[in-house]
Amino acid sequence: MSMIPMRPLGFGEIVDGALQLYRRDFGLYYLIALVAAFPGYVLMLVSGVDLASIAPTPGADPAEAFAAMGPVFAVTMAAAAMAWVGWIAVGVAMVERIGERPASLGHSYRGAFRHLPSTAGATVVALLAFALIFFAVFSLAGIVLAAFLQTGSVALVLITTVVLILVLAVVVAFWMGATFGILPAVIIEGRGAMSALGRSLRLCRGGWLRVTGIMVVAMIINLVPTIGVTALFGMGDLFVSPDAVSEVSSNEQWLLNTVDLVIGPLTTPFLVGSIMVLFHDRRVRSEAFDLETLAGAMDRR
């Protein structure tokens, strides 16, 4: 990683390093992310899935309402999977450019599909582990809430709900930290699925809060365009009122999706760049990667 300083980096330096990577080859990274987002956009148009499809209907049978969300869930997951392949492709291009090697759209996607089995395997295993933890916390939440509901105290119920939401948020945040190194471990080090996941977990040792904090910040920045587009169209109520979903017309939905298609990929390279710089920092801090690289360079001389 020649263009990243060979020393431990501070929080701000990691963010700044990601921004430098982002700016250096922005056009290439944006094109890669845009290509990944486009199939999902087309799929939504062809399928006719929109926000109105999940709008709650007063008096509707819960089972029927849940079944009606099936197509929405399928299309959303398919679009997310395609965008995720774009993340891998951006990572491939970024690693090439960090090493001062040429990169292109086609080369990046060929590399992404080559790394897809290992990256997908590690991610699925991590998701299953997270799902088990989430289910355990959710079940505990149900038991605790049921106990407090019997007391009849609204204050206790509200406090317990807030605490449990915070606990779930912490679980999600630490899951992001635990899996941060999967992508670079596969692309940079050529590891398999379980080896990449184990590598990510090992690099987190002694730095869980730091890794988790950086990943949360990067993820929030990555979501800014989508949130901004929603607010731009005066649809901020969608985040707080389920009833507002039914008021979104098909034209508004199309315009919202189109603008999000153009603006959404803007921050994907920053997120991937943050992961790459953070991976480098953890290797330096945990394994003296800077000294190892320097010694290798001296040996070559």
Secondary structure, 3 states (H helix, E strand, C coil): CCCCCCCCCCHHHHHHHHHHHHHHCHHHHHHHHHHHHHHHHHHHHHHCCCHHHHCCCCCCCHHHHHHHCHHHHHHHHHHHHHHHHHHHHHHHHHHHHHCCCCCCHHHHHHHHHHHHHHHHHHHHHHHHHHHHHHHHHHHHHHHHHHHHHHHCCHHHHHHHHHHHHHHHHHHHHHHHHHCCCHHHHHHHHCCCHHHHHHHHHHHHCCCHHHHHHHHHHHHHHHHHHHHHHHHHCCCHHHHCCHHHHHHCCHHHHHHHHHHHHHHHHHCHHHHHHHHHHHHHHHHHHHHCHHHHHHHHHHHHC
